[in-house]
Amino acid sequence: MADLSNARVLMIAADGFETVELFEPKKALEAAGATVTLASIKRDPIQGMEQDINKAEMATPDLTLAEVDTDDYDALVIPGGTCNPDKLRLEERAVEIVAEFMEDDKIVAAICHGPWLLAEADVIDGRRLTSYPSIRTDLENAGGEVVDEEVVIDGNLITSRNPNDIPAFNQAILSALEEEVSE
């Protein structure tokens, strides 16, 4: 496994995040040595969900979105859950964070409903990506070429469809980060 002790990863989430889509990538990144910071709308604990139905584990943000300086990070990870990206799309700073990472050609990884935030940031025109089926039309309307694959890598952009894709999603993020920090 790569040593990612120099890698700094930002995760952004709000109430309604899909628990495994936040905690599994976070665990994989930290196991590889990366420093992972969670930012949200406020510093209050945020409610995780299991399949948008059952309340699950909560997470306590390290920062608010307003406190994020994207220059401090090598990659951005956006978990899904229906409510999570829907709430984040309404936060101007969350949209700016996505746009800044994309403008700087840094790694941006989004899973399930997470790519909704990419559409809101207007950063997917001409990009190849995947997502949960219910938001694919939104992504196509935003100019994305949407496919049904476990993980899609288009330059700095990594996307996956659902929790079943987490192993491939995590591996894609780890590989991209290894390449990024070794440059």
Backbone as CSV, one residue per row, in Angstrom:
resi,resn,N_x,N_y,N_z,CA_x,CA_y,CA_z,C_x,C_y,C_z
1,MET,0.844,-1.196,0.000,0.000,0.000,0.000,0.880,1.246,0.000
2,ALA,0.431,2.228,-0.701,1.169,3.488,-0.813,1.223,4.209,0.528
3,ASP,2.288,4.984,0.704,2.375,5.833,1.886,1.844,7.208,1.501
4,LEU,0.678,7.520,2.033,0.049,8.800,1.722,0.139,9.768,2.899
5,SER,1.212,9.639,3.686,1.327,10.482,4.882,1.435,11.973,4.562
6,ASN,1.757,12.313,3.340,1.795,13.724,2.942,0.491,14.197,2.308
7,ALA,-0.447,13.283,2.113,-1.702,13.624,1.433,-2.702,14.239,2.405
8,ARG,-3.389,15.281,1.939,-4.422,15.955,2.742,-5.720,15.935,1.954
9,VAL,-6.737,15.334,2.556,-8.011,15.128,1.873,-9.124,15.848,2.622
10,LEU,-9.943,16.549,1.876,-11.114,17.216,2.430,-12.353,16.412,2.054
11,MET,-13.189,16.139,3.033,-14.501,15.552,2.772,-15.523,16.610,3.163
12,ILE,-16.575,16.754,2.367,-17.647,17.677,2.739,-18.946,16.893,2.810
13,ALA,-19.716,17.158,3.857,-20.971,16.444,4.060,-21.889,17.281,4.944
14,ALA,-23.164,16.916,4.902,-24.191,17.559,5.726,-25.122,16.465,6.237
15,ASP,-26.102,16.850,7.030,-27.080,15.879,7.509,-27.634,15.084,6.334
16,GLY,-27.770,13.774,6.537,-28.327,12.919,5.509,-27.288,12.214,4.656
17,PHE,-25.996,12.320,5.022,-24.972,11.604,4.252,-25.152,10.092,4.411
18,GLU,-24.826,9.360,3.377,-24.848,7.895,3.436,-23.629,7.460,4.242
19,THR,-23.868,6.846,5.387,-22.814,6.565,6.355,-21.615,5.844,5.753
20,VAL,-21.843,4.747,5.048,-20.707,3.985,4.520,-19.938,4.764,3.464
21,GLU,-20.603,5.691,2.789,-19.929,6.459,1.743,-19.043,7.559,2.314
22,LEU,-19.197,7.856,3.577,-18.278,8.776,4.259,-17.222,7.984,5.018
23,PHE,-17.673,7.041,5.862,-16.728,6.373,6.760,-15.799,5.377,6.075
24,GLU,-16.253,4.667,5.042,-15.374,3.689,4.378,-14.235,4.369,3.611
25,PRO,-14.506,5.398,2.788,-13.375,6.092,2.152,-12.451,6.756,3.186
26,LYS,-13.034,7.326,4.236,-12.224,7.975,5.273,-11.286,6.958,5.925
27,LYS,-11.829,5.786,6.243,-11.024,4.737,6.872,-9.903,4.271,5.938
28,ALA,-10.208,4.087,4.654,-9.195,3.641,3.690,-8.094,4.688,3.519
29,LEU,-8.489,5.941,3.450,-7.509,7.021,3.302,-6.609,7.129,4.535
30,GLU,-7.215,7.081,5.706,-6.423,7.174,6.939,-5.509,5.963,7.115
31,ALA,-5.963,4.776,6.705,-5.128,3.574,6.794,-3.889,3.702,5.908
32,ALA,-4.009,4.471,4.814,-2.876,4.696,3.919,-2.002,5.864,4.390
33,GLY,-2.404,6.507,5.489,-1.605,7.583,6.068,-2.081,8.987,5.769
34,ALA,-3.125,9.129,4.953,-3.616,10.464,4.606,-4.277,11.140,5.798
35,THR,-4.209,12.454,5.817,-4.934,13.250,6.800,-6.258,13.632,6.169
36,VAL,-7.353,13.284,6.841,-8.691,13.547,6.318,-9.393,14.553,7.220
37,THR,-9.908,15.613,6.621,-10.632,16.665,7.324,-12.065,16.681,6.827
38,LEU,-13.010,16.714,7.758,-14.425,16.771,7.401,-14.943,18.179,7.639
39,ALA,-15.572,18.749,6.616,-16.178,20.077,6.738,-17.678,19.973,6.464
40,SER,-18.439,20.810,7.165,-19.884,20.845,6.987,-20.380,22.276,7.162
41,ILE,-21.683,22.422,7.105,-22.307,23.737,7.200,-22.019,24.378,8.557
42,LYS,-22.114,23.568,9.610,-21.780,24.001,10.973,-20.866,22.949,11.581
43,ARG,-20.345,23.225,12.761,-19.486,22.249,13.441,-20.283,21.242,14.263
44,ASP,-21.598,21.412,14.341,-22.428,20.461,15.082,-22.354,19.095,14.405
45,PRO,-22.487,18.001,15.182,-22.493,16.666,14.560,-23.571,16.570,13.479
46,ILE,-23.233,15.840,12.419,-24.172,15.648,11.313,-24.674,14.205,11.318
47,GLN,-25.926,14.048,10.904,-26.600,12.754,10.964,-26.348,11.921,9.718
48,GLY,-25.777,10.744,9.921,-25.617,9.800,8.840,-26.880,8.979,8.670
49,MET,-27.047,8.431,7.480,-28.215,7.613,7.173,-27.769,6.307,6.527
50,GLU,-28.616,5.312,6.649,-28.412,4.051,5.967,-29.520,3.918,4.939
51,GLN,-29.151,3.997,3.658,-30.082,3.926,2.530,-31.209,4.952,2.621
52,ASP,-30.916,6.123,3.137,-31.888,7.220,3.254,-33.104,6.870,4.114
53,ILE,-33.051,5.750,4.815,-34.211,5.304,5.584,-33.953,5.351,7.088
54,ASN,-32.864,4.731,7.506,-32.568,4.599,8.926,-31.447,5.526,9.361
55,LYS,-31.667,6.190,10.491,-30.581,6.995,11.046,-29.432,6.069,11.401
56,ALA,-28.234,6.539,11.165,-27.035,5.746,11.426,-26.035,6.621,12.179
57,GLU,-24.779,6.243,12.125,-23.730,6.937,12.856,-23.647,8.416,12.476
58,MET,-23.357,9.220,13.469,-23.159,10.653,13.232,-21.667,10.917,13.043
59,ALA,-21.354,12.058,12.472,-19.964,12.483,12.287,-19.841,13.913,12.790
60,THR,-18.715,14.220,13.389,-18.479,15.571,13.884,-17.485,16.271,12.956
61,PRO,-17.923,17.333,12.302,-17.034,18.064,11.391,-15.843,18.693,12.120
62,ASP,-14.733,18.785,11.411,-13.533,19.450,11.929,-13.580,20.942,11.657
63,LEU,-14.272,21.320,10.578,-14.337,22.704,10.120,-15.725,23.001,9.579
64,THR,-16.022,24.278,9.453,-17.205,24.659,8.684,-16.755,24.875,7.245
65,LEU,-17.700,24.876,6.333,-17.377,25.149,4.930,-16.697,26.505,4.788
66,ALA,-17.147,27.472,5.564,-16.587,28.828,5.496,-15.113,28.862,5.892
67,GLU,-14.676,27.904,6.698,-13.281,27.875,7.165,-12.335,27.153,6.203
68,VAL,-12.866,26.541,5.157,-12.046,25.748,4.242,-11.231,26.640,3.307
69,ASP,-9.934,26.345,3.247,-9.042,26.931,2.249,-8.612,25.774,1.353
70,THR,-9.091,25.744,0.129,-8.830,24.600,-0.746,-7.341,24.410,-1.057
71,ASP,-6.543,25.452,-0.877,-5.101,25.321,-1.094,-4.463,24.353,-0.104
72,ASP,-5.156,24.069,0.999,-4.624,23.185,2.039,-4.810,21.705,1.727
73,TYR,-5.454,21.359,0.607,-5.825,19.966,0.350,-5.412,19.499,-1.042
74,ASP,-5.198,18.178,-1.130,-4.837,17.538,-2.392,-6.044,16.938,-3.101
75,ALA,-7.091,16.629,-2.332,-8.248,15.954,-2.914,-9.511,16.309,-2.139
76,LEU,-10.645,16.154,-2.830,-11.969,16.384,-2.257,-12.794,15.119,-2.450
77,VAL,-13.466,14.669,-1.374,-14.348,13.509,-1.458,-15.744,13.938,-1.031
78,ILE,-16.733,13.597,-1.871,-18.126,13.956,-1.609,-18.948,12.674,-1.509
79,PRO,-19.374,12.309,-0.290,-20.233,11.134,-0.161,-21.644,11.447,-0.648
80,GLY,-22.424,10.395,-0.835,-23.802,10.570,-1.274,-24.792,10.565,-0.131
81,GLY,-25.927,9.942,-0.402,-27.101,10.085,0.445,-27.929,11.167,-0.230
82,THR,-29.200,10.955,-0.378,-30.022,11.906,-1.126,-29.992,13.303,-0.531
83,CYS,-30.145,13.405,0.779,-30.250,14.722,1.423,-28.929,15.467,1.491
84,ASN,-27.821,14.741,1.627,-26.512,15.368,1.796,-26.162,16.325,0.659
85,PRO,-26.044,15.856,-0.592,-25.672,16.796,-1.650,-26.780,17.807,-1.937
86,ASP,-28.031,17.432,-1.671,-29.118,18.375,-1.886,-28.975,19.569,-0.943
87,LYS,-28.579,19.313,0.306,-28.334,20.410,1.258,-27.101,21.203,0.857
88,LEU,-26.041,20.506,0.466,-24.796,21.188,0.107,-24.954,22.062,-1.138
89,ARG,-25.826,21.658,-2.071,-26.026,22.454,-3.295,-26.562,23.846,-2.985
90,LEU,-27.212,23.978,-1.842,-27.776,25.271,-1.438,-26.773,26.151,-0.701
91,GLU,-25.604,25.612,-0.431,-24.559,26.346,0.286,-23.545,26.893,-0.717
92,GLU,-23.521,28.199,-0.858,-22.632,28.833,-1.833,-21.184,28.397,-1.658
93,ARG,-20.716,28.299,-0.423,-19.315,27.938,-0.202,-19.039,26.501,-0.629
94,ALA,-19.988,25.587,-0.446,-19.791,24.201,-0.888,-19.615,24.156,-2.399
95,VAL,-20.436,24.901,-3.105,-20.350,24.961,-4.569,-19.003,25.569,-4.992
96,GLU,-18.576,26.610,-4.298,-17.280,27.242,-4.599,-16.127,26.274,-4.354
97,ILE,-16.205,25.497,-3.281,-15.143,24.531,-2.967,-14.971,23.549,-4.117
98,VAL,-16.074,23.007,-4.611,-16.011,22.072,-5.735,-15.383,22.757,-6.949
99,ALA,-15.839,23.947,-7.267,-15.314,24.677,-8.418,-13.816,24.951,-8.269
100,GLU,-13.376,25.317,-7.071,-11.957,25.606,-6.838,-11.102,24.354,-7.025
101,PHE,-11.539,23.210,-6.505,-10.789,21.968,-6.691,-10.688,21.623,-8.175
102,MET,-11.792,21.771,-8.892,-11.785,21.444,-10.320,-10.907,22.422,-11.109
103,GLU,-10.996,23.715,-10.787,-10.169,24.715,-11.476,-8.686,24.459,-11.257
104,ASP,-8.341,23.969,-10.059,-6.947,23.695,-9.729,-6.513,22.295,-10.175
105,ASP,-7.402,21.577,-10.861,-7.129,20.235,-11.369,-6.705,19.272,-10.253
106,LYS,-7.331,19.446,-9.080,-7.091,18.529,-7.969,-8.116,17.397,-8.036
107,ILE,-7.826,16.308,-7.361,-8.711,15.143,-7.347,-10.049,15.516,-6.716
108,VAL,-11.126,15.174,-7.414,-12.483,15.330,-6.892,-13.170,13.983,-7.067
109,ALA,-13.602,13.388,-5.957,-14.249,12.080,-5.986,-15.643,12.200,-5.379
110,ALA,-16.650,11.736,-6.125,-18.032,11.820,-5.659,-18.736,10.500,-5.941
111,ILE,-19.530,10.059,-4.980,-20.213,8.773,-5.114,-21.717,8.936,-4.918
112,CYS,-22.465,8.104,-5.619,-23.913,7.994,-5.455,-24.624,9.293,-5.863
113,HIS,-25.226,10.006,-4.909,-25.874,11.287,-5.196,-24.881,12.462,-5.113
114,GLY,-23.651,12.200,-4.680,-22.640,13.245,-4.554,-22.416,14.066,-5.820
115,PRO,-22.463,13.454,-7.010,-22.254,14.239,-8.234,-23.281,15.344,-8.476
116,TRP,-24.403,15.320,-7.758,-25.356,16.437,-7.843,-24.639,17.755,-7.576
117,LEU,-23.719,17.736,-6.604,-22.977,18.940,-6.247,-22.058,19.367,-7.391
118,LEU,-21.560,18.410,-8.157,-20.732,18.730,-9.327,-21.561,19.459,-10.381
119,ALA,-22.784,19.004,-10.566,-23.678,19.674,-11.529,-23.970,21.097,-11.073
120,GLU,-24.218,21.272,-9.784,-24.516,22.603,-9.244,-23.333,23.543,-9.434
121,ALA,-22.124,23.001,-9.333,-20.908,23.809,-9.498,-20.566,24.034,-10.979
122,ASP,-21.343,23.444,-11.863,-21.164,23.615,-13.304,-19.765,23.202,-13.759
123,VAL,-19.329,21.998,-13.323,-17.972,21.551,-13.638,-17.940,20.234,-14.416
124,ILE,-19.107,19.773,-14.923,-19.101,18.461,-15.574,-19.382,18.507,-17.078
125,ASP,-19.529,19.682,-17.638,-19.780,19.784,-19.075,-18.640,19.110,-19.835
126,GLY,-18.985,18.101,-20.650,-17.985,17.386,-21.425,-17.221,16.321,-20.667
127,ARG,-17.533,16.116,-19.398,-16.830,15.122,-18.587,-17.602,13.806,-18.589
128,ARG,-16.885,12.707,-18.467,-17.478,11.365,-18.373,-17.577,11.018,-16.893
129,LEU,-18.769,10.571,-16.455,-18.960,10.260,-15.051,-20.128,9.307,-14.848
130,THR,-20.311,8.873,-13.601,-21.427,8.020,-13.229,-22.015,8.514,-11.917
131,SER,-23.157,7.923,-11.554,-23.844,8.335,-10.322,-24.952,7.342,-10.023
132,TYR,-25.689,7.645,-8.976,-26.904,6.908,-8.681,-27.884,7.162,-9.834
133,PRO,-28.650,6.154,-10.258,-29.508,6.314,-11.438,-30.464,7.510,-11.402
134,SER,-30.994,7.857,-10.247,-32.027,8.901,-10.205,-31.530,10.300,-10.531
135,ILE,-30.213,10.531,-10.516,-29.724,11.881,-10.837,-29.014,11.947,-12.182
136,ARG,-29.010,10.851,-12.922,-28.272,10.825,-14.193,-28.799,11.833,-15.206
137,THR,-30.111,12.034,-15.251,-30.669,13.028,-16.176,-30.166,14.421,-15.821
138,ASP,-30.097,14.729,-14.521,-29.568,16.032,-14.084,-28.125,16.211,-14.555
139,LEU,-27.345,15.148,-14.459,-25.943,15.231,-14.871,-25.824,15.386,-16.386
140,GLU,-26.673,14.672,-17.121,-26.681,14.827,-18.581,-27.100,16.242,-18.960
141,ASN,-28.096,16.780,-18.264,-28.544,18.146,-18.543,-27.459,19.178,-18.234
142,ALA,-26.536,18.816,-17.339,-25.415,19.701,-17.009,-24.238,19.490,-17.964
143,GLY,-24.432,18.623,-18.982,-23.406,18.442,-20.001,-22.514,17.235,-19.815
144,GLY,-22.779,16.426,-18.786,-21.948,15.256,-18.549,-22.296,14.096,-19.462
145,GLU,-21.297,13.276,-19.754,-21.517,12.012,-20.460,-21.641,10.945,-19.371
146,VAL,-22.855,10.513,-19.106,-23.119,9.627,-17.974,-23.140,8.174,-18.425
147,VAL,-22.383,7.344,-17.715,-22.298,5.915,-18.009,-22.634,5.120,-16.755
148,ASP,-22.922,3.847,-16.931,-23.258,2.967,-15.812,-22.085,2.025,-15.572
149,GLU,-21.102,2.507,-14.801,-19.905,1.721,-14.493,-19.588,1.866,-13.016
150,GLU,-18.893,0.883,-12.475,-18.551,0.830,-11.059,-17.775,2.070,-10.600
151,VAL,-16.788,2.427,-11.368,-16.014,3.638,-11.094,-15.606,4.239,-12.436
152,VAL,-15.711,5.561,-12.529,-15.327,6.258,-13.756,-14.273,7.296,-13.374
153,ILE,-13.166,7.249,-14.093,-12.082,8.209,-13.874,-11.946,9.025,-15.151
154,ASP,-12.131,10.326,-15.032,-11.979,11.244,-16.161,-11.038,12.350,-15.689
155,GLY,-9.765,12.165,-15.961,-8.765,13.125,-15.475,-8.754,13.139,-13.956
156,ASN,-9.013,14.305,-13.368,-8.997,14.453,-11.908,-10.319,14.053,-11.259
157,LEU,-11.322,13.708,-12.068,-12.659,13.416,-11.565,-12.893,11.910,-11.433
158,ILE,-13.304,11.489,-10.227,-13.586,10.082,-9.936,-15.025,10.000,-9.441
159,THR,-15.827,9.128,-10.066,-17.212,8.970,-9.632,-17.590,7.489,-9.566
160,SER,-18.533,7.184,-8.669,-19.078,5.838,-8.536,-20.571,5.926,-8.302
161,ARG,-21.267,4.776,-8.420,-22.725,4.738,-8.430,-23.400,4.584,-7.077
162,ASN,-22.855,3.728,-6.199,-23.570,3.377,-4.971,-22.639,2.694,-3.974
163,PRO,-23.132,2.361,-2.775,-22.255,1.736,-1.771,-21.572,0.449,-2.230
164,ASN,-22.184,-0.305,-3.144,-21.536,-1.527,-3.622,-20.229,-1.239,-4.354
165,ASP,-20.077,-0.013,-4.842,-18.887,0.376,-5.601,-17.751,0.913,-4.716
166,ILE,-17.971,0.972,-3.417,-16.978,1.596,-2.524,-15.577,0.992,-2.660
167,PRO,-15.390,-0.327,-2.739,-14.012,-0.827,-2.889,-13.304,-0.248,-4.118
168,ALA,-13.978,-0.212,-5.264,-13.367,0.338,-6.483,-13.175,1.850,-6.359
169,PHE,-14.147,2.529,-5.751,-14.076,3.975,-5.525,-12.859,4.305,-4.663
170,ASN,-12.721,3.579,-3.544,-11.583,3.811,-2.647,-10.262,3.569,-3.363
171,GLN,-10.168,2.475,-4.118,-8.922,2.162,-4.813,-8.573,3.241,-5.827
172,ALA,-9.574,3.756,-6.518,-9.326,4.824,-7.498,-8.807,6.083,-6.812
173,ILE,-9.379,6.425,-5.673,-8.926,7.609,-4.930,-7.492,7.397,-4.443
174,LEU,-7.222,6.241,-3.854,-5.880,5.963,-3.334,-4.841,6.006,-4.458
175,SER,-5.142,5.406,-5.600,-4.215,5.410,-6.730,-3.963,6.830,-7.247
176,ALA,-5.026,7.607,-7.367,-4.883,8.989,-7.844,-4.060,9.821,-6.860
177,LEU,-4.317,9.635,-5.580,-3.566,10.375,-4.559,-2.103,9.978,-4.549
178,GLU,-1.839,8.682,-4.698,-0.449,8.200,-4.737,0.286,8.898,-5.873
179,GLU,-0.343,8.995,-7.023,0.270,9.658,-8.171,0.442,11.159,-7.891
180,GLU,-0.573,11.762,-7.295,-0.554,13.200,-6.997,0.568,13.591,-6.041
181,VAL,0.698,12.862,-4.940,1.689,13.256,-3.926,3.103,12.805,-4.272
182,SER,3.251,11.921,-5.257,4.601,11.483,-5.634,5.203,12.399,-6.698
183,GLU,4.388,13.331,-7.229,4.903,14.244,-8.264,5.834,15.278,-7.695
